[in-house]
Amino acid sequence: MNKKLGYVSLGCAKNLVDTEVMLGVLKDNGYQIEDDLSEASVIIVNTCTFIEKAKEESVNTILEMAEYKKFGSCKALVVAGCLSQQYQEELFREIPEIDALIGTGSWHRIMEALHAVEDGNRACIMDSITNIYNERMPRMQTTPTYSAYVKISEGCNNGCTFCIIPKVRGRYRSRSIESIVEEVTKLADMGVKEINLIAQDTTSYGADLNNGTPMLTELLKELVKIDGIQWYRLLYLYPKYFTDELLDVIVNEPKICNYIDLPLQHINDRILKRMNRKDSRADIERLLTNVRAKANHVTLRTSIIVGFPGETDEEFKELCDFVKTVRFDNMGVFTYSREEGTPAGAMEDQVPEEVKEERYHTLMAIQAAISEENNRDLEGTHHKAIIESIEENEDGTLLAKGRLEVQAPDVDGNMYIENAEGLSEGDIVPVTVVQGFAYDVICEVEK
């Protein structure tokens, strides 16, 4: 095989970090990224299995990549990640074009898999799910040079009844503060300005290292000392372990974005209990009141599941009324996906697909109106913005696209600047919001 490498990374940013580590290992062994997949001798598909749509996308992508074995240069099709971990036997049986399967704890053994394929064998490498990458492992950054994700822990102990993650990612395990600080320092030296901290449950960081007491605030206090990093953004903050001390650090530390991502999933107490969530409606409302009281404005994002087994019309209405009251700045809505091997998947009172879809569109419409009103309220306010791309308009002027500090990459809206002469990708500049829409805002650079 030649040393040309193609890849597709599906699913969440946590999966992307695993992809970047695999790419780093391969780069250290002489491989080079080939953008034209038809020219690549090795193609890696890092898969997702979180919900049914993600599984379908993963399988379709594998089949699409398999075509390059017929009509391209591909000699080794490697399938990694969560789908591999969950369905290794089925994938090998149903898709004979797959040459190697790598589990969620085995990405560091990618070269071993390729050596086996070169010897004419199919490789299936599935270690116990206990590994987590560290600062010493090679990693090839695939995000823009100014922004990176850093995974501070792996796995999950929460046991939500709808979620397959503990089975495919293992028990919760944190990296050390020293490991994370060293990695972020290296990224800063490479020119990274924005760090998005991720985990399956970010607020539980360090509890497994500290007799059950989380250490996220201690980590943040060390990270903000690193020169060069201008923004830290916290994603996937499980509400149960969101402390007053953590809120104080977010609100008072200039380098930490005033952005709180709370995946609440629902608000009705009966549904929360069936989901095995650790919070009640009263707990959630207490937390949100505290957040709003501590700062003039903190951007709130959440994710919601509609159509969970047994969800009644009344319970869905309660959820809608809650969303109207809280007025989240950003919200992701998902229809419940019945996942094999989960307790919720075995529940008898499944909600019909057409009802789930109707509830999805109803809640999204409510949120779209709220988001537009919230963004209009931003008009005249001052922010920092990062420039992600610059394009030339038909009239020769430049249009910059980017994000405010309160917009996370890929999941939130965008910021646009007209007449963007003098700006470059990766710049962080002061802006004033001049117009707000449902998901995007238009800004002017402050002089």
C-alpha positions in Angstrom: 0.0 0.0 0.0 1.1 3.6 -0.6 1.1 6.1 2.2 -2.0 8.1 1.1 -4.7 8.3 3.8 -8.3 9.3 3.6 -10.7 9.6 6.5 -14.3 10.4 7.4 -15.1 11.3 11.0 -18.8 11.1 12.0 -20.7 11.9 15.2 -19.6 14.2 18.0 -16.5 16.2 18.7 -15.4 13.5 21.2 -15.2 11.1 18.3 -13.3 13.7 16.3 -10.5 13.8 18.9 -10.1 10.0 18.6 -9.9 10.4 14.8 -7.2 13.1 15.2 -5.2 10.7 17.5 -5.4 7.9 14.9 -4.3 10.4 12.2 -1.4 11.4 14.4 -0.2 7.8 14.8 -0.4 7.3 11.0 1.4 10.6 10.2 4.2 9.5 12.5 4.4 6.3 10.4 4.8 8.2 7.1 1.1 8.5 6.0 -0.1 11.7 4.4 -3.7 13.0 4.2 -5.2 12.6 0.7 -8.2 14.9 0.1 -9.2 12.9 -3.0 -10.5 9.7 -1.5 -10.2 7.9 -4.8 -6.4 8.2 -4.5 -6.2 7.0 -0.9 -4.9 3.5 -0.2 -6.2 3.6 3.4 -9.6 5.0 4.3 -10.7 5.2 7.9 -14.4 5.7 8.9 -14.8 6.7 12.5 -18.4 5.9 13.3 -21.2 7.0 15.6 -24.0 4.8 17.0 -25.7 7.2 19.4 -29.1 7.2 17.7 -30.7 5.4 14.8 -30.0 8.2 12.3 -26.3 8.2 13.3 -26.2 4.4 12.7 -27.7 4.8 9.3 -25.3 7.6 8.4 -22.4 5.4 9.6 -23.4 2.4 7.5 -24.1 4.5 4.4 -20.7 6.1 4.7 -19.0 2.7 5.1 -20.8 1.5 2.0 -19.9 4.6 0.1 -16.2 4.3 1.1 -16.3 0.6 0.1 -16.8 1.7 -3.5 -13.3 3.1 -3.6 -12.1 -0.5 -3.3 -13.7 -1.1 -6.6 -13.2 2.1 -8.5 -10.4 3.8 -6.5 -7.0 3.0 -4.9 -8.3 1.8 -1.5 -6.6 -1.4 -0.3 -7.6 -1.1 3.4 -11.0 0.0 4.6 -10.8 0.6 8.4 -14.0 1.1 10.4 -13.5 2.5 13.9 -15.5 4.0 16.8 -18.8 3.3 18.4 -20.6 1.3 15.7 -17.6 -1.0 15.5 -17.6 -1.5 19.2 -21.3 -2.3 19.3 -21.8 -4.3 16.1 -18.4 -5.9 15.3 -19.7 -9.3 14.3 -22.6 -7.9 12.2 -20.3 -5.4 10.4 -17.8 -8.1 9.4 -20.6 -10.4 8.2 -22.7 -7.9 6.3 -20.0 -5.7 4.8 -17.2 -7.9 3.5 -15.4 -4.9 2.1 -14.3 -3.9 5.6 -10.7 -5.0 6.2 -10.3 -3.9 9.9 -12.5 -3.0 12.8 -11.2 -0.9 15.7 -13.0 -0.5 19.0 -13.4 2.7 21.0 -10.5 1.7 23.3 -8.1 0.6 20.5 -7.5 3.6 18.2 -3.9 3.7 19.3 -3.4 0.2 17.6 -4.3 1.5 14.1 -0.8 0.5 12.7 -1.3 -3.1 14.0 -4.6 -3.3 12.1 -2.9 -2.1 8.9 0.0 -4.5 9.2 -2.6 -7.4 9.6 -4.4 -6.2 6.4 -1.1 -6.0 4.5 -0.5 -9.6 5.5 -3.8 -10.6 3.9 -5.9 -10.8 7.1 -9.0 -9.1 8.4 -8.3 -7.4 11.7 -10.7 -6.9 14.6 -9.0 -5.1 17.5 -11.3 -4.7 20.5 -9.5 -4.0 23.8 -11.3 -3.5 27.1 -12.7 0.0 27.1 -10.4 1.6 29.6 -8.0 3.7 27.5 -8.0 7.5 27.1 -5.6 9.5 25.1 -3.0 11.7 26.8 -0.7 14.6 26.0 2.1 12.2 24.9 0.1 10.7 22.1 0.5 12.1 18.5 -2.5 14.0 17.4 -3.1 15.7 14.0 -5.4 18.7 14.4 -8.2 18.7 11.8 -10.1 21.7 13.1 -9.0 25.2 12.0 -5.6 26.2 13.4 -7.0 28.7 15.8 -9.6 26.3 17.5 -9.3 22.8 19.1 -11.3 20.4 21.1 -9.7 18.9 24.2 -11.3 15.8 25.7 -10.9 15.9 29.5 -12.5 12.5 30.3 -14.0 9.5 28.6 -17.0 7.2 29.2 -20.0 7.8 31.5 -21.4 6.4 34.8 -24.8 8.2 34.7 -26.8 5.3 33.2 -29.5 7.3 31.4 -32.0 4.7 30.2 -32.0 6.0 26.6 -28.2 6.0 26.1 -25.8 3.4 24.8 -22.7 5.4 25.5 -21.6 3.5 28.7 -21.7 0.2 26.8 -19.6 1.5 23.9 -17.4 4.0 25.7 -17.0 2.4 29.1 -17.0 3.7 32.7 -16.1 7.3 33.4 -12.4 8.0 33.6 -10.7 11.4 33.8 -7.3 12.6 32.6 -5.1 14.3 35.1 -5.0 18.0 35.4 -1.3 17.9 34.5 -2.0 16.0 31.3 -4.6 18.4 30.1 -2.6 21.5 31.0 0.4 20.1 29.0 -1.7 19.4 26.0 -3.4 22.8 26.0 0.0 24.4 26.4 1.2 22.6 23.3 -1.9 23.7 21.4 -1.3 27.3 22.5 2.3 27.1 21.2 0.9 26.0 17.8 -1.3 29.1 17.6 -4.6 27.8 19.0 -6.7 30.6 20.5 -9.9 28.8 21.4 -10.3 25.6 23.4 -13.6 23.7 23.6 -13.5 21.4 26.6 -15.5 18.2 26.1 -16.5 15.0 27.8 -19.6 12.9 28.0 -20.2 14.5 31.4 -17.9 17.5 31.8 -19.1 18.6 35.3 -18.1 15.2 36.7 -14.5 15.7 35.7 -12.0 14.4 38.2 -14.5 12.7 40.5 -12.9 9.4 39.8 -9.5 10.8 40.8 -10.7 12.6 43.9 -12.8 10.3 46.0 -16.0 11.3 44.3 -15.6 15.1 44.3 -15.3 16.7 40.9 -12.4 18.9 40.1 -13.5 20.9 37.1 -13.0 24.3 38.8 -9.5 23.3 39.8 -8.8 22.4 36.2 -10.1 25.6 34.9 -8.1 27.7 37.4 -4.9 26.0 36.0 -5.9 26.3 32.3 -6.6 30.1 32.4 -2.9 30.6 33.4 -1.8 29.4 30.0 -0.6 32.2 27.7 -2.1 32.4 24.2 -5.5 30.8 24.8 -8.1 33.5 24.7 -11.3 31.5 25.0 -12.3 28.4 26.9 -15.8 27.0 26.3 -17.4 24.3 28.4 -19.7 21.8 26.6 -21.9 19.0 28.0 -22.3 20.2 31.5 -24.4 17.6 33.3 -26.7 19.7 35.6 -26.5 17.4 38.6 -22.9 18.4 39.4 -23.0 22.0 38.4 -21.8 23.8 41.5 -21.9 27.4 42.7 -18.1 27.4 42.6 -18.1 26.4 39.0 -20.6 29.1 38.1 -18.4 31.7 39.9 -15.4 30.7 37.8 -17.4 30.8 34.5 -18.8 34.2 35.3 -15.7 35.9 36.7 -12.8 34.5 34.7 -12.4 36.6 31.5 -11.0 33.7 29.4 -14.0 31.4 30.0 -16.9 32.1 27.7 -20.1 33.0 29.4 -21.7 30.0 27.8 -23.4 27.2 29.7 -24.4 24.0 27.8 -26.8 22.1 30.0 -28.2 18.9 28.4 -31.5 18.7 30.4 -33.4 16.2 28.1 -36.8 16.9 29.7 -38.5 18.8 32.6 -41.3 16.6 33.7 -40.4 14.7 36.9 -42.0 11.4 35.8 -40.1 11.4 32.5 -36.9 12.5 34.2 -37.2 9.6 36.6 -37.8 7.1 33.7 -34.8 8.5 31.9 -32.8 7.9 35.1 -31.7 11.5 35.2 -30.4 12.6 38.6 -32.3 15.9 38.7 -35.9 16.9 39.4 -37.7 19.9 37.9 -37.2 21.8 41.1 -33.4 21.1 40.9 -33.2 22.3 37.3 -35.2 25.5 38.0 -33.1 26.2 41.0 -30.0 25.9 38.9 -31.3 28.1 36.1 -32.4 30.8 38.6 -29.0 30.8 40.1 -27.3 31.1 36.7 -29.5 34.0 35.7 -29.0 35.8 39.1 -25.2 35.6 39.0 -24.5 37.4 35.7 -26.1 40.1 33.5 -26.2 37.6 30.7 -25.0 34.0 30.3 -25.8 32.2 27.1 -27.8 29.1 27.8 -27.9 26.1 25.6 -29.7 22.8 26.2 -30.7 19.6 24.4 -34.2 18.0 24.7 -35.6 14.6 23.8 -39.2 14.5 22.7 -41.3 11.3 22.4 -39.6 9.4 25.2 -41.5 6.2 26.0 -44.7 7.0 27.8 -44.5 10.8 27.2 -48.1 12.1 27.3 -49.6 15.1 25.6 -49.7 16.8 28.9 -46.1 16.1 29.7 -45.1 17.4 26.3 -47.1 20.6 26.9 -45.3 21.0 30.2 -42.0 20.8 28.4 -43.1 23.4 25.8 -44.3 25.8 28.5 -41.0 25.4 30.3 -39.0 26.2 27.1 -41.2 29.3 26.6 -40.5 30.4 30.2 -36.8 29.8 30.3 -36.1 31.2 26.8 -32.9 29.3 26.0 -30.5 31.0 23.6 -29.9 27.8 21.7 -31.5 24.4 21.9 -31.1 21.1 20.2 -34.2 18.9 19.9 -34.0 15.2 19.2 -36.8 12.7 18.7 -36.3 9.7 21.0 -34.4 6.9 19.3 -35.1 3.4 20.5 -31.7 1.9 21.0 -31.0 -1.8 21.2 -29.5 -2.8 24.6 -30.9 0.2 26.5 -33.6 0.0 29.3 -35.7 2.6 27.5 -35.6 0.5 24.3 -37.3 -2.3 26.2 -40.1 -0.1 27.5 -43.5 -1.1 26.2 -45.2 2.3 25.9 -43.2 3.5 22.8 -44.5 6.8 21.3 -45.5 6.5 17.5 -43.0 8.0 15.1 -45.5 10.4 13.7 -46.2 11.8 17.2 -42.5 12.2 17.9 -42.0 14.1 14.6 -45.0 16.3 15.3 -43.6 17.1 18.8 -40.2 17.8 17.3 -41.5 20.3 14.8 -43.7 22.0 17.4 -40.8 22.5 19.9 -38.4 23.6 17.2 -40.9 26.2 16.0 -41.2 27.5 19.6 -37.4 27.7 20.0 -36.9 29.4 16.6 -39.2 32.2 17.6 -37.4 32.5 21.0 -33.9 32.5 19.4 -34.9 35.2 16.9 -36.2 37.4 19.7 -33.1 36.7 21.8 -30.8 37.6 18.9 -32.7 40.8 18.2 -32.2 41.7 21.9 -28.5 41.4 21.2 -28.6 44.4 18.8 -26.4 47.1 20.1 -24.5 44.8 22.5 -20.7 44.4 22.4 -18.9 41.1 22.0 -15.7 39.4 20.8 -15.9 37.4 17.6 -13.6 34.9 15.9 -13.2 35.1 12.1 -13.6 31.7 10.4 -13.7 32.5 6.7 -13.7 35.5 4.3 -15.3 35.5 0.9 -15.5 38.1 -1.8 -18.9 39.3 -2.8 -19.9 40.0 -6.4 -19.3 43.7 -5.9 -15.7 43.1 -4.7 -16.4 43.7 -1.0 -15.5 41.1 1.6 -17.9 39.1 3.8 -16.5 37.5 7.0 -18.2 34.6 8.6 -17.4 33.6 12.2 -18.8 33.2 15.7 -19.3 35.3 18.8 -17.7 34.0 22.0 -21.2 32.8 22.9 -21.6 30.6 19.8 -20.0 27.1 19.9 -18.6 25.7 16.6 -20.9 23.5 14.5 -23.9 23.5 16.9 -24.9 27.2 17.2 -25.5 30.0 14.7 -23.0 32.2 12.8 -21.8 35.8 12.9 -21.3 37.8 9.7 -19.4 41.0 9.1 -19.9 43.0 5.8 -17.1 45.1 4.4 -14.6 42.8 6.2 -11.4 44.4 4.7 -8.4 44.0 6.9 -9.6 40.9 8.7 -8.0 37.5 8.5 -9.1 33.9 9.5 -8.4 33.3 13.2 -8.6 37.0 14.2 -10.5 37.7 17.4 -12.0 41.2 17.2 -14.4 43.4 19.1 -17.8 43.7 17.4 -21.2 45.3 17.9 -24.3 43.3 16.9 -26.3 45.3 14.4 -29.0 42.8 13.4 -30.2 39.6 14.8 -32.0 36.7 13.1 -33.4 33.3 14.2 -29.9 31.7 14.3 -27.4 34.2 12.9 -26.3 37.8 13.7 -24.7 40.6 11.6 -22.0 42.6 13.3 -19.7 45.6 12.7 -16.1 45.7 13.9 -15.6 48.3 16.6 -13.1 50.9 15.8 
